Amino acid sequence: MTNTAIETVMDFDVPARDLWEAITNPSNFKKWYFHIPHFTTTVGESFDFYESEARKFLHHCTVLEFEKGTKFVHTWEHPQQSKGSSVVSWLVEPIDDHHSRLTLRHEGLEAFADAGPEFTPSNYQMGWDAIIKTSLRNYLYLIEKLHFSININSPQNHVWQTLWGKESYTEWTTPFCEGSYYEGEIKPNGRIHFLMPGGSGMYSDIVFFKENELVIFKHIGEVLDFKEQELNEETKHWTGCFEIYRLMEINANTTELEVEVDVTDAHIEFMKKKFPLGLEKLKALCEG
């Protein structure tokens, strides 16, 4: 049978020892990966974990190889969904004193053919890319995911329209920067420019859209003088960060709005202060 394998490779602007610590020290990886209560790197021993508090998928892993600083290999099984077993390899190599490369290889995915459509190689590729290229990257570069929520006494579709109406958007984002606006359309696969009056800001892609319910922006890079800029050393650290707006109907006249936003270390305090003010402004606009 063909060995079905996927691979995710990414270079990081951190020393190899820091990358190794991030992927093998439980106190570090629980911040970006999974909480694994009885984690071990001892060959022949096993550990179990669930992907979230929902406890939907049990993972069972047995350590196969461990070479400190360079290589960690373990099985990857879903005993509640499949009889199959696959192998995950974490390979760390230094590029120079300040840069390193991680190769994540997941082999034997054909073993999960009995587990159903959620266990396809493409889903694993998407999952590992998100874990390595976003979650791990954010941890290493001190990018924090902030959460905000507010209840608004207004129907869900009206909150949505107020969020993304061009005039109302400029009003509720005043606490961030007076005169803020965006160009583009909030629609599936849209490209948006979030701008300040001088024409600077950032450009983002809409990667998920469900009208009146959910929109996910993936921030790509900077805009200067109204023009998209190529990625530089700074923007490479945060490109791919997400900003998520989720609306949920509590009753016919009350909507809960949840916001998740990835924020660089330099902007965390600013966003913690300004986002609640912006949401209060949005609430006043919706309820007025």
C-alpha positions as a Python dict, from the first residue, in 0.01 Angstrom:
ca = {
    (1, 'M'): (0, 0, 0),
    (2, 'T'): (125, 349, -85),
    (3, 'N'): (261, 550, 206),
    (4, 'T'): (53, 870, 212),
    (5, 'A'): (258, 1147, 368),
    (6, 'I'): (234, 1523, 411),
    (7, 'E'): (499, 1772, 514),
    (8, 'T'): (507, 2124, 656),
    (9, 'V'): (836, 2313, 653),
    (10, 'M'): (898, 2658, 799),
    (11, 'D'): (1200, 2871, 884),
    (12, 'F'): (1195, 3078, 1203),
    (13, 'D'): (1398, 3377, 1316),
    (14, 'V'): (1493, 3208, 1643),
    (15, 'P'): (1787, 2985, 1744),
    (16, 'A'): (1737, 2611, 1704),
    (17, 'R'): (1747, 2562, 2083),
    (18, 'D'): (1446, 2796, 2125),
    (19, 'L'): (1253, 2616, 1854),
    (20, 'W'): (1334, 2281, 2015),
    (21, 'E'): (1215, 2404, 2356),
    (22, 'A'): (892, 2529, 2201),
    (23, 'I'): (802, 2187, 2057),
    (24, 'T'): (921, 1957, 2338),
    (25, 'N'): (868, 2148, 2665),
    (26, 'P'): (507, 2103, 2784),
    (27, 'S'): (498, 2439, 2963),
    (28, 'N'): (580, 2601, 2629),
    (29, 'F'): (383, 2400, 2377),
    (30, 'K'): (58, 2406, 2575),
    (31, 'K'): (48, 2777, 2485),
    (32, 'W'): (35, 2710, 2111),
    (33, 'Y'): (-22, 2336, 2055),
    (34, 'F'): (-223, 2108, 2284),
    (35, 'H'): (-242, 2050, 2656),
    (36, 'I'): (-88, 1704, 2708),
    (37, 'P'): (-105, 1617, 3080),
    (38, 'H'): (137, 1322, 3078),
    (39, 'F'): (369, 1412, 2794),
    (40, 'T'): (691, 1213, 2757),
    (41, 'T'): (989, 1197, 2522),
    (42, 'T'): (1108, 856, 2648),
    (43, 'V'): (1127, 599, 2369),
    (44, 'G'): (867, 326, 2414),
    (45, 'E'): (641, 531, 2643),
    (46, 'S'): (306, 678, 2539),
    (47, 'F'): (95, 988, 2595),
    (48, 'D'): (-269, 1075, 2522),
    (49, 'F'): (-452, 1400, 2464),
    (50, 'Y'): (-767, 1555, 2321),
    (51, 'E'): (-763, 1839, 2070),
    (52, 'S'): (-982, 2064, 2288),
    (53, 'E'): (-1217, 2075, 2584),
    (54, 'A'): (-1484, 1929, 2355),
    (55, 'R'): (-1291, 1600, 2385),
    (56, 'K'): (-1409, 1482, 2044),
    (57, 'F'): (-1091, 1314, 1918),
    (58, 'L'): (-863, 1112, 2144),
    (59, 'H'): (-501, 1104, 2026),
    (60, 'H'): (-271, 820, 2133),
    (61, 'C'): (102, 856, 2067),
    (62, 'T'): (400, 629, 2140),
    (63, 'V'): (753, 768, 2125),
    (64, 'L'): (963, 597, 1856),
    (65, 'E'): (1278, 813, 1837),
    (66, 'F'): (1426, 1100, 2035),
    (67, 'E'): (1748, 1283, 1956),
    (68, 'K'): (1772, 1586, 2181),
    (69, 'G'): (1774, 1911, 1990),
    (70, 'T'): (1711, 1762, 1647),
    (71, 'K'): (1455, 1482, 1622),
    (72, 'F'): (1133, 1369, 1791),
    (73, 'V'): (927, 1090, 1632),
    (74, 'H'): (607, 933, 1764),
    (75, 'T'): (304, 740, 1644),
    (76, 'W'): (-24, 920, 1591),
    (77, 'E'): (-344, 722, 1642),
    (78, 'H'): (-717, 789, 1683),
    (79, 'P'): (-829, 477, 1873),
    (80, 'Q'): (-1193, 585, 1899),
    (81, 'Q'): (-1226, 641, 1522),
    (82, 'S'): (-974, 412, 1355),
    (83, 'K'): (-768, 95, 1392),
    (84, 'G'): (-487, 261, 1196),
    (85, 'S'): (-156, 409, 1309),
    (86, 'S'): (58, 681, 1149),
    (87, 'V'): (393, 844, 1232),
    (88, 'V'): (471, 1209, 1306),
    (89, 'S'): (830, 1338, 1288),
    (90, 'W'): (948, 1673, 1425),
    (91, 'L'): (1287, 1763, 1276),
    (92, 'V'): (1478, 2073, 1389),
    (93, 'E'): (1790, 2202, 1218),
    (94, 'P'): (1988, 2524, 1268),
    (95, 'I'): (2029, 2757, 973),
    (96, 'D'): (2270, 2984, 1160),
    (97, 'D'): (2302, 3113, 1518),
    (98, 'H'): (1974, 3306, 1498),
    (99, 'H'): (1760, 3108, 1252),
    (100, 'S'): (1626, 2754, 1242),
    (101, 'R'): (1405, 2526, 1034),
    (102, 'L'): (1127, 2293, 1142),
    (103, 'T'): (1014, 2006, 923),
    (104, 'L'): (692, 1834, 1032),
    (105, 'R'): (633, 1509, 848),
    (106, 'H'): (320, 1298, 895),
    (107, 'E'): (336, 956, 726),
    (108, 'G'): (99, 664, 689),
    (109, 'L'): (-224, 863, 661),
    (110, 'E'): (-378, 591, 445),
    (111, 'A'): (-421, 399, 771),
    (112, 'F'): (-714, 625, 860),
    (113, 'A'): (-926, 530, 560),
    (114, 'D'): (-1172, 370, 805),
    (115, 'A'): (-1210, 690, 1011),
    (116, 'G'): (-1433, 897, 783),
    (117, 'P'): (-1408, 1218, 580),
    (118, 'E'): (-1259, 1430, 861),
    (119, 'F'): (-934, 1229, 844),
    (120, 'T'): (-826, 1299, 486),
    (121, 'P'): (-466, 1396, 402),
    (122, 'S'): (-585, 1739, 285),
    (123, 'N'): (-744, 1804, 625),
    (124, 'Y'): (-425, 1698, 800),
    (125, 'Q'): (-221, 1925, 574),
    (126, 'M'): (-448, 2217, 650),
    (127, 'G'): (-434, 2142, 1021),
    (128, 'W'): (-57, 2109, 1045),
    (129, 'D'): (-4, 2421, 833),
    (130, 'A'): (-224, 2618, 1073),
    (131, 'I'): (-48, 2472, 1379),
    (132, 'I'): (306, 2533, 1252),
    (133, 'K'): (273, 2839, 1032),
    (134, 'T'): (31, 3031, 1253),
    (135, 'S'): (10, 2898, 1611),
    (136, 'L'): (379, 2810, 1658),
    (137, 'R'): (492, 3116, 1462),
    (138, 'N'): (273, 3341, 1680),
    (139, 'Y'): (414, 3187, 1998),
    (140, 'L'): (776, 3230, 1890),
    (141, 'Y'): (721, 3588, 1772),
    (142, 'L'): (517, 3694, 2080),
    (143, 'I'): (190, 3730, 1891),
    (144, 'E'): (-103, 3690, 2127),
    (145, 'K'): (-464, 3598, 2049),
    (146, 'L'): (-696, 3843, 2220),
    (147, 'H'): (-1065, 3771, 2283),
    (148, 'F'): (-1343, 4027, 2315),
    (149, 'S'): (-1719, 3990, 2338),
    (150, 'I'): (-2023, 4209, 2386),
    (151, 'N'): (-2401, 4163, 2397),
    (152, 'I'): (-2592, 4405, 2176),
    (153, 'N'): (-2965, 4464, 2203),
    (154, 'S'): (-3024, 4451, 1831),
    (155, 'P'): (-3108, 4181, 1573),
    (156, 'Q'): (-2817, 3985, 1432),
    (157, 'N'): (-2849, 4112, 1075),
    (158, 'H'): (-2856, 4475, 1196),
    (159, 'V'): (-2537, 4423, 1400),
    (160, 'W'): (-2372, 4274, 1092),
    (161, 'Q'): (-2479, 4565, 873),
    (162, 'T'): (-2349, 4815, 1130),
    (163, 'L'): (-2017, 4631, 1159),
    (164, 'W'): (-1949, 4642, 786),
    (165, 'G'): (-2146, 4937, 653),
    (166, 'K'): (-1886, 5179, 517),
    (167, 'E'): (-2011, 5481, 718),
    (168, 'S'): (-2085, 5292, 1042),
    (169, 'Y'): (-1748, 5112, 1022),
    (170, 'T'): (-1572, 5450, 1026),
    (171, 'E'): (-1778, 5550, 1330),
    (172, 'W'): (-1724, 5245, 1549),
    (173, 'T'): (-1352, 5224, 1471),
    (174, 'T'): (-1293, 5586, 1581),
    (175, 'P'): (-1124, 5475, 1908),
    (176, 'F'): (-851, 5303, 1702),
    (177, 'C'): (-792, 5592, 1464),
    (178, 'E'): (-1029, 5870, 1369),
    (179, 'G'): (-1120, 5849, 1004),
    (180, 'S'): (-1043, 5477, 966),
    (181, 'Y'): (-1212, 5308, 672),
    (182, 'Y'): (-1181, 5010, 444),
    (183, 'E'): (-1182, 4953, 70),
    (184, 'G'): (-1315, 4638, -90),
    (185, 'E'): (-1622, 4424, -32),
    (186, 'I'): (-1699, 4200, 266),
    (187, 'K'): (-1775, 3889, 64),
    (188, 'P'): (-1632, 3541, 6),
    (189, 'N'): (-1268, 3553, -109),
    (190, 'G'): (-1265, 3933, -86),
    (191, 'R'): (-944, 4139, -61),
    (192, 'I'): (-978, 4424, 190),
    (193, 'H'): (-761, 4730, 254),
    (194, 'F'): (-797, 4852, 613),
    (195, 'L'): (-681, 5213, 597),
    (196, 'M'): (-613, 5529, 790),
    (197, 'P'): (-679, 5872, 633),
    (198, 'G'): (-323, 5901, 499),
    (199, 'G'): (-350, 5582, 294),
    (200, 'S'): (-150, 5356, 524),
    (201, 'G'): (-277, 5036, 681),
    (202, 'M'): (-283, 4669, 587),
    (203, 'Y'): (-436, 4439, 330),
    (204, 'S'): (-620, 4123, 420),
    (205, 'D'): (-802, 3833, 258),
    (206, 'I'): (-1140, 3698, 364),
    (207, 'V'): (-1080, 3326, 411),
    (208, 'F'): (-1423, 3237, 553),
    (209, 'F'): (-1754, 3416, 511),
    (210, 'K'): (-2107, 3342, 625),
    (211, 'E'): (-2326, 3648, 603),
    (212, 'N'): (-2467, 3774, 934),
    (213, 'E'): (-2274, 3507, 1124),
    (214, 'L'): (-1900, 3482, 1065),
    (215, 'V'): (-1614, 3645, 880),
    (216, 'I'): (-1245, 3554, 910),
    (217, 'F'): (-977, 3789, 783),
    (218, 'K'): (-621, 3674, 720),
    (219, 'H'): (-391, 3974, 736),
    (220, 'I'): (-127, 3968, 463),
    (221, 'G'): (88, 4282, 460),
    (222, 'E'): (118, 4658, 479),
    (223, 'V'): (-38, 4930, 266),
    (224, 'L'): (158, 5252, 217),
    (225, 'D'): (36, 5542, 3),
    (226, 'F'): (-268, 5328, -85),
    (227, 'K'): (-45, 5056, -238),
    (228, 'E'): (11, 4699, -122),
    (229, 'Q'): (371, 4642, -13),
    (230, 'E'): (579, 4330, -53),
    (231, 'L'): (657, 4146, 268),
    (232, 'N'): (964, 4262, 458),
    (233, 'E'): (1139, 4122, 767),
    (234, 'E'): (882, 4279, 999),
    (235, 'T'): (567, 4182, 813),
    (236, 'K'): (696, 3826, 761),
    (237, 'H'): (658, 3785, 1137),
    (238, 'W'): (283, 3857, 1137),
    (239, 'T'): (159, 3780, 787),
    (240, 'G'): (-116, 3519, 808),
    (241, 'C'): (-252, 3642, 1141),
    (242, 'F'): (-627, 3617, 1181),
    (243, 'E'): (-907, 3850, 1289),
    (244, 'I'): (-1241, 3678, 1345),
    (245, 'Y'): (-1590, 3824, 1397),
    (246, 'R'): (-1858, 3579, 1512),
    (247, 'L'): (-2224, 3678, 1567),
    (248, 'M'): (-2469, 3459, 1760),
    (249, 'E'): (-2838, 3522, 1814),
    (250, 'I'): (-2936, 3504, 2180),
    (251, 'N'): (-3297, 3594, 2103),
    (252, 'A'): (-3479, 3791, 1834),
    (253, 'N'): (-3350, 4123, 1964),
    (254, 'T'): (-3017, 4035, 2126),
    (255, 'T'): (-2691, 3941, 1956),
    (256, 'E'): (-2362, 3829, 2105),
    (257, 'L'): (-2057, 3944, 1913),
    (258, 'E'): (-1728, 3763, 1970),
    (259, 'V'): (-1399, 3890, 1828),
    (260, 'E'): (-1065, 3709, 1817),
    (261, 'V'): (-760, 3895, 1693),
    (262, 'D'): (-392, 3801, 1668),
    (263, 'V'): (-184, 4093, 1796),
    (264, 'T'): (192, 4153, 1798),
    (265, 'D'): (361, 4219, 2129),
    (266, 'A'): (410, 4588, 2049),
    (267, 'H'): (34, 4642, 2003),
    (268, 'I'): (-119, 4423, 2273),
    (269, 'E'): (-182, 4697, 2530),
    (270, 'F'): (-318, 4931, 2263),
    (271, 'M'): (-568, 4671, 2141),
    (272, 'K'): (-669, 4571, 2494),
    (273, 'K'): (-758, 4932, 2559),
    (274, 'K'): (-912, 5031, 2226),
    (275, 'F'): (-1112, 4723, 2122),
    (276, 'P'): (-1358, 4742, 2414),
    (277, 'L'): (-1410, 5111, 2336),
    (278, 'G'): (-1477, 5029, 1972),
    (279, 'L'): (-1727, 4758, 2063),
    (280, 'E'): (-1908, 4991, 2301),
    (281, 'K'): (-1930, 5244, 2016),
    (282, 'L'): (-2070, 4969, 1791),
    (283, 'K'): (-2325, 4876, 2057),
    (284, 'A'): (-2441, 5238, 2086),
    (285, 'L'): (-2477, 5265, 1707),
    (286, 'C'): (-2679, 4941, 1687),
    (287, 'E'): (-2905, 5021, 1980),
    (288, 'G'): (-2952, 5388, 1887),
}
